[in-house]
Amino acid sequence: MKIYINLLSLFFCIGITAQTTSIPDQNFEQYLINQSIDSDGVINGQVLTSDINTLLSLQLQWVGNFTGLEDFTALEILEISDVPFQNNNNITLDLTANTNLKILEIWTYEGLKKIDLTGLVNLEELMVMEGQNDVETMFIEEIDLSTNPNITYLSTGYLQHLEQINLQNGNNINMLNMEISVYNTSARPICIKVDDATAATNNNAPYNSWTLYGITPNFYEQGACTLKVDPLNKLEIALYPNPVQNSFQIKTSEKVDEVSLFSVTGKKIAHFSSQQDYDISNLPVGLYFVKIQSAEGESVQRIVKR
């Protein structure tokens, strides 16, 4: 009888000390159940912390409340997409507890104003993409990477409010081959805060190893940065068919000089002179960016290959 009571007491103690994490968003918890992460398999607004604190990768879609994400302490790769509107255009996504994060991708987060990446020293890649043509859903004005010394890749798309990127992290000298891609309807000036604005402006090391696409950078170190006037005219462009299977055409009133094709990671994968049809039949299905240049300016358009 004494042994039975002791065992019962042991199980009771284990039960009351098992740590749980609150997951109030049902879509969030349903994903954890579908992926066999939430071990109880029931939508009850919580998950055992031991189920999630060793997870390395997470893909979340249609989640509006990210409460609980702070306990995914081992997380290295996080992808967030299609976050629904919550009647708030001033949302901050706080990831400061996810200190092991290396790769972060955000694809359409309605109402997002700020991403707090403070102290994420392991962060290497950041991608923030607006997913709807001509519809503003994200209101990010600044991307602050001043406490992320190991960042090597930044790509943004269609963030019409973006004005500043802060890369003044004290480690620019070691940031060789940094890539920054800003996809918009046309090239635009962006303030980039760095460790040495003079070296960056004069294209000296290490900044001469950096690749910048889609922006006219205004490098600065201190004080406020004043954006230059828009250096290029916006072209009126249409691509058709879009989506495309084999080849597409460009409809514009301007004379096209050249056309370049880029992957979503900013890699240039094709270049064309002006022609009637642009053949991309050899490319795999997916999303691409088409950069059209003329004497009047340039434009970057999205196209989907089926």
C-alpha positions in Angstrom: 0.0 0.0 0.0 2.8 2.4 0.9 4.5 1.7 -2.5 1.2 2.3 -4.3 0.8 5.7 -2.5 4.3 6.7 -3.3 3.9 5.9 -7.0 0.6 7.8 -7.1 2.3 10.8 -5.5 5.1 10.6 -8.0 2.8 10.6 -11.0 0.8 13.5 -9.5 3.9 15.6 -9.0 5.0 14.9 -12.6 1.5 15.9 -13.8 1.4 19.2 -12.0 5.0 20.2 -12.9 4.8 19.5 -16.6 5.4 22.9 -18.2 2.9 24.1 -20.9 3.0 26.9 -23.4 -0.2 28.9 -24.3 -1.1 28.6 -28.0 -4.4 30.6 -28.2 -4.5 30.7 -32.0 -6.4 27.6 -33.2 -4.7 27.6 -36.6 -1.3 27.7 -34.9 -2.2 24.7 -32.7 -3.8 22.8 -35.5 -0.6 23.1 -37.5 1.3 21.7 -34.5 -1.2 18.8 -34.3 -1.0 18.1 -38.0 2.8 18.0 -37.8 2.6 15.6 -34.8 4.3 18.2 -32.6 1.5 18.8 -30.1 1.6 15.4 -28.4 -1.9 15.5 -26.9 -3.4 16.0 -30.3 -6.2 18.2 -29.0 -7.0 21.9 -29.6 -7.0 23.1 -26.0 -5.1 26.3 -26.2 -1.8 24.9 -25.0 1.1 22.5 -25.8 3.7 20.9 -23.7 6.8 23.1 -23.8 8.9 20.0 -24.1 7.1 19.3 -27.4 8.3 22.6 -29.0 11.5 23.8 -27.3 13.8 21.6 -29.5 12.1 22.2 -32.8 14.5 23.6 -35.4 12.1 24.6 -38.3 8.6 26.0 -38.4 6.2 27.1 -41.2 3.1 29.0 -40.1 0.2 30.1 -42.4 -3.0 31.9 -41.6 -1.9 32.4 -38.0 -3.1 35.7 -36.4 -1.8 35.4 -32.9 1.8 34.3 -32.4 1.6 33.9 -28.6 3.7 30.9 -27.7 6.3 31.4 -30.3 8.7 32.7 -27.7 9.0 29.2 -26.2 10.3 27.7 -29.5 13.8 28.5 -28.2 15.8 26.2 -30.5 14.2 27.5 -33.7 16.6 28.2 -36.5 14.3 28.6 -39.5 10.9 30.4 -39.4 8.5 31.0 -42.3 5.4 33.1 -41.7 2.8 33.6 -44.5 -0.7 34.9 -45.2 -1.3 36.5 -41.8 -4.9 37.7 -41.7 -5.9 41.4 -41.1 -6.6 42.2 -37.4 -7.9 45.8 -37.7 -4.4 47.1 -36.8 -1.8 48.7 -39.0 0.7 49.1 -36.2 1.7 45.5 -35.3 5.1 44.5 -34.0 6.4 41.0 -34.5 8.6 40.3 -31.5 11.1 37.5 -32.1 13.7 38.5 -29.5 13.2 35.3 -27.5 14.1 33.2 -30.6 17.9 33.7 -30.2 18.9 30.7 -32.3 17.1 32.0 -35.4 19.2 31.9 -38.6 16.6 32.3 -41.4 13.4 34.3 -41.3 10.9 34.6 -44.1 7.7 36.6 -44.0 5.2 36.5 -46.9 2.3 38.9 -46.4 1.6 39.9 -42.8 -1.3 42.2 -42.9 -0.8 45.2 -40.6 2.8 44.5 -39.8 4.7 47.7 -38.9 7.9 46.5 -37.2 9.9 43.3 -36.8 11.9 43.2 -33.5 15.1 41.2 -34.1 17.0 42.7 -31.2 19.8 40.4 -30.0 19.4 37.7 -32.7 23.2 37.4 -33.3 22.8 34.2 -35.3 20.4 35.7 -37.9 21.9 35.3 -41.4 19.0 35.6 -43.8 15.9 37.8 -43.8 13.2 37.9 -46.5 10.1 40.1 -46.2 7.7 40.0 -49.1 4.4 41.6 -49.8 2.2 39.1 -51.6 -0.5 41.1 -53.2 -0.2 43.2 -56.4 -0.9 46.9 -55.8 -2.5 46.2 -52.3 -0.6 47.5 -49.3 -0.9 45.2 -46.3 2.5 45.8 -44.6 3.5 49.2 -43.3 7.2 48.6 -42.5 9.3 51.8 -42.7 12.5 50.5 -41.2 14.3 47.2 -41.0 16.7 47.3 -38.1 19.5 44.8 -38.2 21.8 46.8 -35.9 22.1 43.9 -33.5 22.5 41.2 -36.1 26.2 41.1 -36.9 26.1 37.9 -38.9 23.4 38.9 -41.4 24.5 38.2 -45.0 21.2 38.4 -47.0 18.2 40.7 -47.0 15.4 40.7 -49.5 12.2 42.7 -49.5 9.4 42.9 -52.0 6.8 45.6 -52.5 7.2 47.3 -49.1 6.0 50.6 -50.3 6.7 52.3 -47.0 10.2 51.1 -46.6 12.7 54.0 -46.2 15.5 52.8 -44.1 17.7 49.7 -43.5 19.9 49.8 -40.4 23.1 47.7 -40.8 25.2 49.7 -38.4 26.1 46.6 -36.3 29.8 47.1 -35.7 30.7 44.1 -37.9 30.5 45.6 -41.4 34.2 44.9 -41.9 33.5 41.2 -41.8 30.3 41.3 -43.8 31.7 40.3 -47.1 29.4 39.6 -50.0 26.3 41.0 -48.3 23.3 40.9 -50.6 20.4 43.4 -50.4 17.5 43.1 -52.8 14.5 45.5 -52.7 11.8 44.5 -55.2 9.3 47.3 -56.0 7.4 48.6 -58.9 10.4 50.8 -59.7 13.8 51.4 -58.2 13.7 53.8 -55.2 16.1 55.5 -52.8 16.6 53.8 -49.5 18.6 55.1 -46.5 21.2 52.5 -45.4 22.9 53.1 -42.0 26.4 51.5 -42.0 29.5 51.5 -39.9 31.5 53.6 -42.4 29.4 55.8 -44.7 32.4 57.3 -46.5 33.8 53.9 -47.5 30.3 52.7 -48.6 29.7 55.8 -50.7 33.1 55.5 -52.3 32.6 51.7 -52.9 35.6 50.8 -50.8 36.0 47.6 -48.8 34.1 45.8 -47.5 31.2 47.5 -49.2 32.6 46.9 -52.7 31.8 43.2 -52.1 28.2 44.0 -51.4 25.5 43.4 -54.0 22.5 45.8 -54.0 19.6 45.4 -56.3 16.6 47.6 -56.9 17.6 50.5 -54.8 19.6 53.7 -54.9 21.4 53.6 -51.5 21.9 56.7 -49.4 24.6 55.6 -46.9 24.9 57.4 -43.6 26.3 56.9 -40.1 24.8 59.5 -37.8 21.8 61.8 -37.6 18.8 61.7 -40.0 19.0 60.5 -43.5 17.3 62.6 -46.2 16.1 60.6 -49.2 17.1 61.7 -52.6 14.5 62.4 -55.3 13.3 59.4 -57.2 16.0 58.9 -59.8 14.0 56.9 -62.3 10.6 57.3 -63.9 8.1 54.6 -63.4 7.3 52.7 -66.6 3.8 51.7 -67.4 4.3 47.9 -68.0 2.1 44.9 -68.4 3.3 41.2 -68.8 1.1 38.7 -70.6 0.1 36.0 -70.2 0.7 36.0 -66.5 0.8 33.2 -65.3 2.9 31.9 -68.2 3.8 28.4 -69.4 6.4 29.0 -72.2 6.9 32.6 -73.2 5.5 36.1 -72.3 5.3 39.5 -74.0 5.8 43.0 -72.6 3.2 45.6 -73.3 4.4 49.2 -72.9 4.4 52.4 -74.9 8.1 52.9 -74.3 11.0 51.3 -76.3 12.4 48.4 -74.2 16.2 48.2 -74.2 16.8 45.1 -72.1 15.0 42.6 -69.9 16.5 40.6 -67.0 14.9 37.8 -65.0 15.6 37.2 -61.3 14.7 34.5 -58.8 12.9 35.4 -55.5 16.3 35.3 -53.8 17.6 38.0 -56.1 19.8 35.8 -58.3 19.9 36.9 -62.0 19.0 33.9 -64.1 18.4 35.3 -67.6 19.0 38.3 -69.7 17.3 39.4 -73.0 17.6 42.1 -75.5 14.4 43.7 -76.7 12.2 41.1 -78.6 8.6 40.1 -79.2 8.5 37.0 -77.1 10.6 36.1 -74.0 11.0 32.3 -73.7 11.3 30.9 -70.2 10.0 27.4 -71.0 13.2 25.9 -69.6 12.7 27.3 -66.1 11.0 25.5 -63.2 7.6 26.6 -62.0 7.5 29.4 -59.5 7.6 33.1 -58.9 10.1 35.3 -60.8 10.9 39.0 -61.1 11.2 40.7 -64.5 13.3 43.9 -64.7 12.5 46.0 -67.8 14.8 48.8 -68.7 14.4 51.7 -71.2 15.7 55.2 -71.7 12.7 56.4 -69.7 13.4 54.4 -66.6 12.9 50.9 -65.3 10.2 48.7 -63.8 10.2 45.4 -61.9 7.3 43.1 -62.4 6.3 39.8 -60.9 5.5 36.8 -63.1 4.4 33.3 -62.3 5.7 30.3 -64.3 3.4 27.3 -64.5 
